[in-house]
């Protein structure tokens, strides 16, 4: 398991929406945004889907370490919350 460490920038619930092309209903989801430094020292914003955003609201503006799993759908690495 990996740990994603960085500055928690946001913790929100994205409301449900409808896909304009297919009409599919997209359910609400909770997202935490973490600002991390890449290998060059540049800031990168990582969006993590989480079961509940409320525990992360207290961490906004603070450094945090979040357990994640990594996957690479193509060339860039993406992260999901480890449970």
C-alpha positions in Angstrom: 0.0 0.0 0.0 1.1 3.5 -0.7 0.6 6.7 1.2 -0.3 10.0 -0.6 1.0 12.9 1.4 0.2 16.5 0.6 -1.9 19.5 1.4 -5.6 18.9 1.5 -7.1 21.6 -0.7 -10.8 20.6 -0.8 -13.3 18.0 0.5 -16.7 18.2 -1.2 -19.6 16.2 -2.4 -20.3 16.6 -6.1 -24.0 16.5 -6.7 -25.7 14.0 -9.1 -25.9 15.0 -12.7 -27.0 13.6 -16.1 -24.7 12.7 -19.0 -25.8 15.0 -21.8 -25.0 12.4 -24.5 -26.4 9.2 -23.1 -28.9 10.5 -20.5 -27.3 8.3 -17.9 -27.7 9.6 -14.3 -24.3 10.0 -12.6 -24.7 9.6 -8.8 -23.3 12.0 -6.3 -19.8 11.3 -5.2 -17.4 12.6 -2.5 -14.0 13.9 -3.5 -10.9 15.0 -1.7 -8.4 17.1 -3.5 -4.7 16.8 -2.4 -1.9 19.0 -3.7 1.3 17.0 -4.0 4.8 17.8 -5.4 5.8 15.8 -8.5 9.4 14.6 -9.0 10.3 18.0 -10.5 9.0 19.9 -7.5 5.9 21.2 -9.3 2.5 21.1 -7.7 0.0 18.6 -8.9 -3.7 18.3 -7.8 -4.8 14.7 -7.1 -8.6 14.0 -6.9 -9.5 11.0 -4.7 -13.0 9.6 -4.6 -13.8 8.7 -1.0 -16.9 7.2 0.7 -17.5 10.3 2.8 -15.8 13.7 2.4 -16.8 15.0 5.9 -13.8 13.4 7.9 -11.5 15.3 5.5 -13.1 18.7 6.0 -11.1 19.2 9.2 -7.9 18.5 7.3 -8.4 21.3 4.7 -5.4 23.6 4.6 -3.3 21.0 6.5 -0.8 18.4 5.5 -2.2 14.8 5.5 -1.2 11.3 4.6 -3.9 9.2 3.0 -3.5 5.4 2.2 -4.1 4.8 -1.5 -3.6 2.2 -4.2 -2.1 3.3 -7.5 -3.0 2.3 -11.0 -1.8 3.5 -14.4 -4.6 3.6 -17.1 -2.3 4.6 -19.9 0.8 6.7 -19.1 0.0 8.7 -15.9 -0.5 7.1 -12.5 -3.8 7.5 -10.8 -4.8 6.9 -7.1 -7.8 5.4 -5.3 -8.4 5.4 -1.6 -7.2 2.2 0.1 -9.8 0.6 2.2 
